[in-house]
Amino acid sequence: MTNTPPRYAPAAYEALSDAQRGVYDRIVAGPRGKVLAPHHLLLASPILADQAQEMGAFLRYGSALSPALSELAIMIAAHRWGCAYEWGHHRPIAVAAGVPDACLVDLEADRQPIFPAADQALIYETVRALMKDGRLDDDQFAAAKATLGDRGLGDLVGIVGYYSMLAMLLNAYETPAEA
């Protein structure tokens, strides 16, 4: 055990600069309704925070993917990066959106989930390939494009990249799941 201070601590609203307060207020006024741990961390750089929260709001609430497919992709990224905060935050959202809890149990245990829906199985295989190789082979690309279309595939890759960035940020600051 060390005596080092925690790496994650949200700043009080009153301690924020005008630029940070502007971003904070935009986040609260948006679909999230509150500022969560990743955005508290991003506020150190207000321009980055603002751009990231805009992208995140689109990817979470406006992408071409259904909530179930989007949340499944988020869960795969959270698992890949071992991000306890994202896993804990998004798990109930994923289940409520239609991702079978049994599949998340398998994912967490590093077992191959058996998805009842073909599109969820496709998301699993596509995201796993992206996370493993950083690319899709011709067959993977064709399958993903046929199911998701160009916009859906682009949004999926955006979700994987965005939530990978957040996972790295949260992990760098050792953000606990309950933060």
C-alpha positions, 0 to 999 in steps of 0.5 A: 500500500502506498501513501500516494494521493488518488489519481482521480478526483473530480474538481469542484465546479467552483474551481473550474476555469470559465472554459472548463465550466462552459464544457461542463455546462454543455455536458449537463445540458446534453443527453448525459445530464451529468458529468461522469468520471471520463469527462471530469478527467478530460476537463483538464484540457477544455478543448479536448473535453468539448470535442470528445464529449460531442463525439461521445454524445453522437456515438452513444446516442446518435449512431446508426447502431441500435443501443444493443449493438453499440453497448456490446461494442462498448463492453468489448472495448471495456473488457479488452482494456480491462477498464473496471469503470467502463465495464461497471458503468455500461454493464446495466445499460448493455443488459437493459438495451438487449445484450444478454447478461450470459454473454457478458458473463462469458465475455468477462470470463474470456469465453466465447459468448453465444449470441442469440442474434446474428447481428450481435455475433457479427459485432462481437467478431468485428470488434474483436478483430479490430481490437486484436489486429487494428483492421478487418480482413476482406471477409470481415469487412464484407460481412460487417458492411453487408450487415451494418452498411457504410455508416454503421460500420464507420460508427462502429469503428468510431465507438471502438476508438472512442471507448478505447480512448476513454478506457486508457484515460480511465485506466491511466488515472486508476479510476475506480468502478464506483467513481 
